[in-house]
Each structure stands twice: as structure tokens, then as C-alpha cells.
Amino acid sequence: MEVDKGKGEAEETRKVAEADRDTVTLKSSDGKLFEVSKEAAARLSTVLAGMIAGGSIDDNGTDLKQIGSEALENVVDYCNKHANSIPSAALISSSISFNTAPFKEPEEWERKFVDRLSHDALFDLVEAANFLGMERLLDVTCHKISEMMKGKSPDQIREVFNIKNDYTKEELEEIRQELAWAFYDD
Amino acid sequence: MSEDIVLEILLRLPVEDLLRLQTVCKAWSSIITQPRFIHMHLQRSASKNKKCLLMAPHIPDPIVEGEIWPSTFSNNISFYRWQQDDNDTASLLFAKDFRGDFTSVFRMLHRDGLVLFPTDTKVYVINPATRDVLVLPDGRRDILLPAYNNFQAVGFGLDHGNKRYKVARFFYRAVNLREQSCAMGMEVFTICGDGNDASWRETLEDPPYPIYEFRPPVYFNGSLFWIIGSHDIRCIPKGLLRFRLEDETFCVIPLPASSAFDDETIPNTGAR
């Protein structure tokens, strides 16, 4: 239900935005076009803000070759939802500096926004957020991924992140013995 | 996934998970153990978590009647954490039995989750969250200390320059009671986390005045503050001795001139 509502809203915002002509068009790596509120894009993405300010926005679709259509749709959806939600103190402070700003929990709608995503979609979105310099979205997606990781074993983590174990058996055993308490709850 | 993103994700995990995730791969391990990451993780959790109390009761075992300073502290040391939401119950973070390694425990100091734990034999730095116990090597023997229960005049804090924690230890080189003169020194131990540079180093500058050894220093903004004074040596200015951890220099902060500040009534120092 949440998915439908999200897409519906995005469609509607797109139509309104087109009428106002206050939008930018973004093109995914696979050639799909998406419209997003210029104001929201500039506010939420340092990279898009720079492109808008520098006049390097293409009316026929600004190429974002690094981002696939599914991830870009989520980015645009997020921007548009954000434009509709009331800006909170959390956003204002987190936009100043990502690493030093006080940590703010994701808001309810942001939590729902990432909860509906599959693993792959979430991982693509975090890359897109990083590429576009979207600090708040990066915060929300990283938070979600960290929640998924809590309490998982290194084996499970390697599988999810598709990481090859480059330790030897001896090295692993050494670390495990040092940190035995962290591996087996005592 | 790029290292930047992995770092952002790992920053949001609690210490227990991070310790375990060191074994995922070498790249993750090097992210987790680098000082920059540790510093960022500390800042993040300090701004996120509610303030909590860290408690480490030290208990005489057995109790000896009539002792001014207990000499039979239990070697079972437990660290408890208490937060306001915890419904009156503190949770046990870490316990360690030091098995007769010391008899006296002196006042512990706490900073950023690290505990400086001075005893009459060794000085320890303990991180209850990672359960790391660092035993500092023996410092320079203080000529006065055996008479005072082997008291260790230590303090510690963050060097703002290199973002390392430094333990500072005040000691006497010589005391001449008849002439009322003394020579003092300060030595510094830098906690690196990687086992290198694991030794005490004397500061180039010596402390200009003795300090009350039994009053632990207060850390504030990159400096340690001791109360100037001595039970044995007179003619000393009243004030605080400030030791800057970054450049390892001293300066004296005089107290307001008032008869209210005699040796016995100097208020305890404190910082917020």
C-alpha cells in the first residue's frame, strides 16, 4: 500500500512540476527520464545544486550515467516526498556538515521509505545518494543498512555485502580468541 | 561498495558489532581500527546517546578497622553503566579479576569511555566497552611514594594536536625538607592503540611547583589542572598548575587573593 501511495504521489508531483516548469529532468544510465522539483533537488543534493547553479542542467535530460533507473526513481521519489514534508530542525542541522552534525534519527516517513526497498535497491540507493552528495538520504540509507547488520555474524555480512574473506584460518582464529566475548555472548 | 559508504555504515554500529565485523575482511578491519574512525564513532555516539554514568565500585576485602586509606581493595573490578531510562538498574559492562595484582586502588579518572585506573603497583587504562585493559609500564620511581602507599599522581586526557590520549604522571626527583626545596618532574605516556611507543617519556619542561598528589587533576579542553601545594614544602603560590597535553608546557593560574584559600580549604576542582 505504501508503495502505491509513494508512486502515486511522485506521478502527481511530476505533473504539477511540469506545469510550473520549475523542474529539472534527470536521465538514468539506461536512458529513462525523471522530473524532479528544482528547489528540492538543489536543497537535498550538493551535486545537483552545483549543476543547477553552474548552468550545466540539460533540458532534454541531464545524464547521470552512474545511476540506474530504479535507483534514480527512488532518489526522485525521495526528493519529491521531501519537498512535501515540513522541513525539520533535523534536516537543517544535518545539511551543515554530515560527519560533525549531531546524529538525528530518521523520521517516520523516511523510515517507511527505505523499509520497503529490497537489499539490492537499498544498496543502489546508498551509492546514488553518495554520488549525488545527498547527505540526508545517505544518512537514512546508511542507518537502515546498519540496522540490518546488527547482531549478524561475519559470514552473514559477507554474503549480504558480497565480500570475499581474505583472512587465513590462523589469522581469524587469533582475532577470535582475542575477542571471544564479542563472538559468543557470555 | 566504496570505502566511504562502508565507513558511513560502520559508524552507526555499536562497539560490540564493530569488534566482530573486524573479521569480515582486512579492508573493514583497517577502517574500524583507524584513529580517525574511532574519533568519529566516539563523536557520533556521544551526540546520539543519552549521557550515562559509568560506575566502578571498589570495595575493601576484608575491611581492616582503623585504616585511614584502605589497603585491602578487592581485586574484582566491575564496571557498570547506568542511563536514566534503565529503570534504576545499572547493567554490567565488564568485570575483571586482577588476581592479587594490587592492594590499593586510587581514585579512577574517566574520559570518553576510557578509565584511568591507578593502583599501588601498576597504572591501568581500561576501555570497558571493548574490554581492553592496557597495563602501563612502570614509571620513574617517586622517592616519596612508598611512604604514601605507593600513591601514583596520574591524570589523563586528549591531546588536541595528535588526537591521542596521554597519561601524565607527576613525580619528585629530590626533596630537601631542611632547605624546603624540591625538584620535580612530569612524565607522559601516549596511548597509541597499536602497541608502539609504549614507554614513559619525561617532558622537556619540569613542573615549576609541586602539586597535591592526592587530589586527582581535572581535565578540561586539552589541559590537566592540578592544585599547587605540598604537605612538606612551604612558600608556594596558591593556584592551579595547568599542564597542556599538546605542547607539554606548564603555566600557573593564581587563585583570587583571599584568606579563605588556605591549604586545607582549597575547593576541589571540577569541570563541566
Contacts between the chains, C-beta under 8 A, distances in Angstrom:
chain1	res1	chain2	res2	distance
A	99	B	40	6.1
A	100	B	43	7.0
A	102	B	47	4.1
A	102	B	48	7.5
A	103	B	44	5.4
A	103	B	47	5.3
A	103	B	48	4.0
A	123	B	1	6.8
A	126	B	1	7.7
A	126	B	5	5.7
A	126	B	9	7.9
A	127	B	1	7.1
A	127	B	2	7.5
A	127	B	5	6.8
A	130	B	2	6.9
A	130	B	4	6.4
A	130	B	5	5.4
A	130	B	8	7.9
A	138	B	5	7.8
A	138	B	8	6.4
A	142	B	5	7.2
A	142	B	8	4.5
A	142	B	9	4.8
A	142	B	11	7.7
A	142	B	12	6.0
A	143	B	12	5.8
A	145	B	9	5.0
A	146	B	9	5.3
A	146	B	10	7.6
A	146	B	12	3.7
A	146	B	13	5.2
A	149	B	9	7.3
A	149	B	13	6.3
A	149	B	17	6.7
A	149	B	21	7.6
A	150	B	13	6.8
A	150	B	14	7.5
A	150	B	17	5.9
A	151	B	17	7.2
A	153	B	20	7.5
A	154	B	20	6.3
A	154	B	21	6.5
A	154	B	23	4.7
A	154	B	24	4.8
A	157	B	21	6.4
A	157	B	24	5.3
A	158	B	24	5.8
A	158	B	25	7.4
A	161	B	1	6.6
A	161	B	24	7.6
A	163	B	24	6.0
A	163	B	25	5.2
A	163	B	28	7.7
A	164	B	25	6.9
A	165	B	24	7.5
A	165	B	25	6.2
A	166	B	25	5.3
A	166	B	26	5.2
A	166	B	27	8.0
A	167	B	23	6.6
A	167	B	25	7.2
A	167	B	26	6.8
A	172	B	23	5.8
A	175	B	22	6.3
A	175	B	23	5.4
A	176	B	23	6.9
A	179	B	19	5.0
A	179	B	20	7.2
A	179	B	22	7.6
A	181	B	131	6.1
A	182	B	16	5.5
A	182	B	19	4.1
A	182	B	20	5.0
A	183	B	20	6.1
